[in-house]
Every structure is written in C-alpha cells, then in structure tokens.
Amino acid sequence: MMKTWQAVKRLLPMTAMFGLFLAGCGREDLSVLRPQGPAADRSYGLMELSISIMIVVLLIVFTIAAYVLIRFRRRPGQNEIPEQVEGSMKLEILWTVIPLILVVVLAVPTVKAVFAAGDDHSNDKNAIKVKVTGHQYWWEFEYTDYMVTTAQDLIIPVGKDIAFELETKDVLHSFWVPSLSGKIDTNPAGTINRFSFSAPNEGVYRGKCAELCGPSHGLMEFKVKSVSEQEFQKWIDSMKAPVAVLPEDPALAEKFKAACLTCHAVGDQGINNAPNLTGIGSRESIAGILLNDDTREDGAPIEENLKTWLHDPQSVKPGNLMPNPKDLGLSDAEIDGIAEYLANYKLD
C-alpha cells in the first residue's frame, strides 16, 4: 500500500504538469475548443453549459460532503449510533427534482442545437450545394450547381451556407471539420445524410474522418478553404476551363495519359474514378496528409510531397487503392517528371 501511494505521489505532479502543458495545445483550424463558425459555436456553447452544470453540482456535493464530515464526525467517547434519515420524504423529493431540473436545463438547448445542425439548406437558392463522397482514403467534392468536381480541398465562399449531401463509395466514413461543425456519417447510396455549415472568416481549416474505416483512417484528412466570393468564382471558372495542359515532353505526356488519366481527371481529360487532379499545384496538401509549405515550417514544398507520394503511395497511406506508379511501367525519372508537372499545374 505504501509503495502504491509513493508511486501516486510521484505521478500526480507529472500528470498535472502534462495536463497544464497539453491544455495550451490546439490549432484554430482543428480544435473544437476554438470554434470558427456558427455550427461549431453552438456545439461549444453546449459544452460550456454542460461543464458549468457539472462544476456547480460538484461544488455543491463536495461542500455538503465536507460539512457533513466536519459537523458530524465521531468525537472522543461518542459511541451511540447517529440519527438515521433514510426514508425522509423531503430529501427523496429534493434529490429527485434537482437532477430533473438540470436535465431539462441541458435538454432544451441541446434539442435546439440538434435541429439547427440538421438544417441542410438544400432548398436555399443562395446556398452552395456540395455532394461529398467518402473513399478509402480520400474525399471527393462535387459542386452540383457548377458542374465542378475536385478532391481533398473543399473551397467555399466566406459567410455562405454550404448545403452538404453525403454518401460513401465503400465503407462508412464520417465527415468532420472540428473548428466549423460537428460530425456526420457518409452512408451507402440510398441513405444519404444532409447538413450544412458556414465559415464567417477566410482561412484554411482541417477536416478529418471520424469513423474507423481502415489502416489509414487517421490519415484521411482534407482541407476546407474559405475565400471571398470573388476568389470562389475565379476558382470555379478556372476549374471549368476546358483545356488542360499536359507535360511538354510528348513521351512523358503519353505516359501520363496511359498511367494516370485512366483513373484521374485533369481539366476536361481523363475520368473521375480517383481524385481529380485539376489545379493540384494550388492545393493545400498532397494525399490530404502531406502539407504543402515552401518554408518547411509545417510541411514540405509541393514537388517534394508529390515525389514522396508517387514513389511509394503505400508508405504514406497504408492500404490505399492507388497502384504504385512503378508497377504501371513508369521509371523514377518519369515519376519525377510527372511530379514536377503536377506541382506547376496551378489555377489562374
């Protein structure tokens, strides 16, 4: 018993120190504790309310417990049995009614928030309609009103309601942007889920898959990029541009067509069985997880990330369905050439 207590005494300061240290960790683009939109604000408000209720209850209970321990402690020479209060009608009513009141106080705003979260804005003419499709292990975004399809980077205009329609092409996934909204599942065809959120500020927010979907579940990220309405319209126009520039080297262009465009789309060429590559040089990340950052503070340059991904996709995302380019007959030099081409394929 003594050894256990000594171990606890050593662990408590360490636990408190790490708890204090980790409390300062968190990113505005990823943390539910730093809400960046109305939907996230509602969830955060519920957290504040429930935690406040719990703190008040704990303070009252511990205060009563401390009072009882001090006021009714056994004194020297006191051997009689204290007066028993079991069966007290007043106490029974009191500790039955109070929890019911607390439940009602928490239930009313919770129900309101749940119904608000289910407002999909699908009939709102001013909302941006986006069909989200989950794949192992990437996200597809189709802007149904604009006939534009992209992957991994969800571009939205600031302040606009985004009406989502969600489904999956394989196993269940869960669409979650912690700083903007709650989670919602992507179900198989026939059980489509709908919801909406908006981003009042420009910026880039990280999204996650919140449903265990395979060995690379933790790597199934995407980015939400909130931009001005003018920038959003420019992006839409660039995505709809009919001509895609292929690699300048004719031999490499043929290799790219044969190995890549049989699954991917680039501009008006190829097909959308895999992530759409249009404007990939302008995206925030490669494969959703390799962050593009020329400063190397939070990632690596895009060309380097593309080479990392293309030379060995399984080392980046184990279990993903992309074939190794070398198995498709591409040499290391050709892979590097395709990486360079894609890195420089930016939208105007």
C-alpha positions in Angstrom: 0.0 0.0 0.0 2.8 2.4 0.9 4.6 1.7 -2.4 1.4 2.4 -4.3 0.9 5.7 -2.5 4.5 6.7 -3.2 4.1 6.0 -6.9 0.9 8.0 -6.9 2.7 11.0 -5.3 5.3 10.9 -8.0 2.8 10.6 -10.8 0.4 13.3 -9.7 2.8 16.3 -10.2 3.9 14.8 -13.6 0.2 14.4 -14.6 -0.7 17.9 -13.5 2.3 19.3 -15.4 1.5 17.5 -18.6 -2.2 18.4 -18.3 -1.3 22.1 -18.0 1.2 21.8 -20.9 -1.3 20.0 -23.2 -4.1 22.5 -22.3 -2.1 25.0 -24.3 -2.0 22.8 -27.4 -4.5 23.2 -30.1 -4.9 24.8 -33.5 -7.6 27.2 -34.6 -8.0 25.2 -37.8 -8.5 21.9 -35.9 -9.8 22.4 -32.4 -13.4 22.1 -31.2 -12.4 24.4 -28.3 -11.7 27.2 -30.8 -14.9 27.4 -32.8 -14.7 29.3 -36.1 -18.3 29.2 -37.3 -21.9 29.2 -36.2 -22.4 25.4 -36.1 -19.2 25.0 -34.0 -20.2 27.9 -31.8 -23.5 26.1 -30.9 -21.6 22.9 -30.0 -19.1 24.8 -27.9 -21.9 26.6 -26.1 -23.4 23.2 -25.2 -20.0 22.1 -23.9 -19.8 25.2 -21.8 -23.3 24.8 -20.4 -22.8 21.1 -19.5 -19.4 21.7 -17.9 -20.8 24.6 -15.9 -23.6 22.5 -14.6 -21.2 19.7 -13.7 -18.9 22.1 -11.9 -21.8 23.6 -9.9 -23.1 20.1 -8.9 -19.5 19.0 -7.9 -19.0 22.2 -5.8 -22.4 21.7 -4.0 -21.8 18.0 -3.4 -18.2 18.4 -2.2 -19.3 21.3 0.0 -22.1 19.2 1.6 -19.7 16.3 2.0 -17.1 18.4 3.7 -19.7 20.0 6.0 -21.0 16.5 7.0 -17.5 15.1 7.6 -16.7 18.0 9.9 -20.1 18.7 11.6 -21.0 15.0 12.2 -17.6 13.4 12.8 -17.3 11.0 15.6 -15.9 12.7 18.7 -13.9 11.0 21.5 -16.2 9.0 23.8 -19.1 9.1 21.3 -20.3 5.6 20.8 -24.0 6.0 20.1 -25.4 5.4 16.6 -26.2 8.8 14.8 -29.8 9.6 14.0 -30.7 7.9 10.7 -32.6 9.9 8.0 -33.4 7.2 5.4 -36.9 7.4 4.2 -37.0 11.2 4.6 -39.7 12.3 2.1 -38.2 15.8 1.8 -34.7 14.6 0.9 -36.1 12.0 -1.5 -38.1 14.7 -3.3 -35.2 17.1 -3.2 -32.5 14.8 -4.9 -35.1 13.6 -7.4 -36.4 17.0 -8.5 -33.0 18.8 -8.7 -31.5 16.3 -11.3 -34.7 16.5 -13.3 -34.4 20.3 -13.4 -30.8 20.1 -14.5 -31.7 17.6 -17.3 -34.4 20.0 -18.6 -32.0 22.9 -18.5 -29.5 20.9 -20.6 -32.0 19.2 -22.8 -33.8 22.3 -24.2 -30.7 24.0 -25.8 -29.4 20.5 -26.9 -32.6 19.8 -28.8 -32.5 23.2 -30.4 -28.8 22.7 -31.4 -29.5 19.2 -32.8 -32.4 20.5 -35.0 -30.2 23.5 -36.1 -27.4 21.1 -37.1 -29.8 19.1 -39.3 -30.9 22.2 -41.3 -29.4 21.3 -44.6 -30.3 24.4 -46.6 -30.8 22.2 -49.7 -33.7 24.4 -50.8 -31.9 27.6 -50.2 -31.2 29.3 -53.5 -28.3 31.2 -52.0 -26.6 28.2 -50.5 -23.7 26.4 -52.2 -24.6 22.8 -52.9 -21.8 20.2 -52.4 -22.0 16.5 -52.7 -19.4 14.8 -50.5 -18.3 11.3 -51.3 -16.0 9.3 -49.0 -13.5 6.9 -50.4 -10.7 4.9 -48.9 -8.8 7.2 -48.0 -9.8 10.4 -49.7 -12.7 12.9 -50.1 -14.5 13.9 -53.3 -16.4 17.2 -53.6 -18.9 17.8 -56.3 -20.4 21.3 -56.7 -23.6 20.2 -58.3 -24.8 23.7 -59.4 -21.5 24.4 -61.1 -20.7 21.0 -62.6 -17.3 21.1 -60.9 -15.6 18.1 -59.1 -12.5 18.2 -57.0 -10.8 16.3 -54.2 -9.2 16.9 -50.8 -9.6 20.7 -50.9 -13.1 22.0 -50.2 -13.3 25.6 -51.5 -16.2 27.6 -50.0 -17.1 31.3 -50.1 -16.9 33.1 -46.8 -20.2 33.6 -45.0 -22.2 31.4 -47.3 -24.3 28.4 -46.1 -22.9 25.2 -47.6 -25.5 22.5 -48.1 -23.9 19.1 -48.0 -25.2 15.8 -49.3 -23.0 12.9 -48.1 -22.5 9.3 -49.2 -19.8 6.7 -49.4 -18.4 4.5 -52.2 -17.1 1.9 -49.9 -17.1 1.6 -46.1 -18.7 4.1 -43.6 -16.8 7.3 -43.2 -17.6 10.4 -41.0 -17.1 13.9 -42.3 -15.8 16.3 -39.6 -14.3 19.8 -39.6 -13.8 20.3 -35.8 -13.5 24.1 -35.9 -16.5 24.5 -38.1 -19.1 21.8 -37.4 -19.9 18.5 -35.8 -19.6 15.1 -37.3 -21.9 13.4 -39.8 -21.6 10.0 -41.4 -21.3 9.2 -45.1 -23.6 6.2 -45.7 -24.0 3.9 -48.7 -26.3 5.0 -51.6 -29.9 5.1 -50.5 -29.2 6.5 -47.0 -27.9 10.0 -47.9 -27.2 12.4 -45.0 -27.6 16.1 -45.3 -26.4 19.1 -43.2 -24.8 22.5 -43.5 -22.3 24.9 -42.0 -20.6 28.1 -42.9 -17.3 29.8 -42.3 -17.6 33.5 -41.3 -13.9 34.2 -41.7 -11.4 33.5 -44.5 -8.9 30.8 -43.8 -7.9 27.1 -44.1 -9.5 24.5 -41.7 -8.5 20.9 -41.3 -11.1 18.1 -41.8 -10.9 14.6 -40.5 -12.6 11.2 -41.0 -14.2 10.4 -37.6 -15.3 6.8 -38.4 -12.7 4.0 -38.2 -12.5 3.0 -41.9 -9.2 1.0 -42.2 -5.5 1.2 -41.6 -5.2 4.8 -42.9 -8.3 6.1 -41.1 -6.1 8.6 -39.1 -4.6 9.9 -42.4 -7.9 10.6 -44.2 -7.7 14.3 -43.9 -9.0 17.1 -46.1 -8.9 20.9 -46.1 -11.7 23.5 -46.1 -10.5 26.7 -47.6 -12.8 29.7 -47.0 -12.3 32.5 -49.6 -14.0 35.7 -50.7 -16.9 35.3 -53.2 -14.8 36.8 -55.9 -12.0 34.3 -55.3 -14.5 31.5 -55.2 -16.0 32.5 -58.5 -12.5 32.7 -60.0 -11.7 29.2 -58.7 -15.0 27.9 -60.3 -14.1 29.5 -63.6 -10.6 28.1 -63.5 -11.9 24.6 -62.7 -14.3 24.7 -65.6 -11.7 25.8 -68.1 -11.9 23.3 -71.0 -8.2 22.9 -71.8 -5.8 21.0 -69.6 -2.1 21.5 -70.3 -0.3 18.1 -70.3 3.5 17.6 -69.8 5.5 19.4 -72.5 7.6 16.3 -73.2 5.5 14.3 -75.7 6.8 10.9 -74.5 6.0 11.9 -70.9 2.6 13.2 -71.9 1.8 9.8 -73.4 3.0 8.0 -70.3 0.9 10.3 -68.2 -2.2 9.7 -70.2 -1.7 5.9 -70.2 -0.8 5.6 -66.5 -2.7 8.4 -64.8 -5.7 9.6 -66.9 -7.2 6.1 -66.9 -8.3 6.9 -63.3 -7.8 10.6 -62.7 -9.1 13.7 -64.5 -7.1 16.8 -65.4 -9.3 19.6 -66.7 -11.5 18.1 -69.4 -9.3 15.0 -69.9 -9.4 11.6 -68.1 -12.1 10.3 -65.8 -13.1 10.7 -62.1 -12.5 7.3 -60.7 -9.8 8.7 -58.5 -9.1 12.2 -57.1 -9.5 14.9 -59.7 -6.1 16.5 -60.3 -7.2 19.7 -61.8 -5.2 22.6 -60.3 -3.4 20.2 -57.9 -0.5 22.6 -57.7 -2.7 25.1 -55.9 -3.8 22.8 -53.2 -3.0 22.8 -49.5 -1.8 19.3 -49.3 -0.9 16.1 -51.3 -2.9 13.0 -50.5 -4.6 15.1 -47.8 -1.8 14.5 -45.3 1.4 15.9 -46.8 1.1 19.6 -46.2 2.5 21.9 -48.9 4.7 24.5 -47.3 7.7 26.1 -49.1 9.0 27.4 -45.7 9.1 23.8 -44.4 7.7 25.0 -41.1 4.6 22.9 -41.4 5.3 20.6 -44.3 7.4 20.5 -47.5 7.4 22.0 -51.0 4.6 20.6 -53.2 7.0 19.0 -55.7 8.8 17.1 -52.9 5.5 16.0 -51.4 4.4 14.7 -54.8 7.6 12.7 -55.3 7.2 11.2 -51.8 3.6 10.2 -52.7 4.2 8.9 -56.2 7.4 6.9 -55.5 5.6 4.9 -52.7 1.9 5.6 -52.0 1.7 2.8 -49.5 4.3 4.3 -47.3 2.2 7.5 -47.0 -1.2 5.9 -46.7 -1.1 2.2 -46.0 -4.0 0.3 -47.6 -4.9 3.0 -50.1 -6.1 1.8 -53.5 -3.7 3.7 -55.7 -1.4 1.4 -57.6 2.3 2.1 -57.4 3.4 4.1 -60.5 6.4 1.8 -60.9 4.0 -1.1 -61.3 2.4 0.8 -64.2 5.7 0.9 -66.1 6.9 4.4 -65.0 10.6 4.9 -64.3 11.9 7.0 -61.5 12.8 9.8 -63.9 9.2 9.7 -65.4 7.7 9.8 -61.9 9.8 12.8 -61.1 8.8 14.5 -64.3 5.1 13.9 -63.6 5.6 15.3 -60.1 7.2 18.4 -61.5 4.4 18.8 -64.0 1.7 18.4 -61.3 3.5 20.8 -58.9 3.4 23.5 -61.5 -0.1 22.8 -62.6 -1.7 25.7 -60.7 -5.0 27.5 -61.3 -5.0 31.1 -62.5 
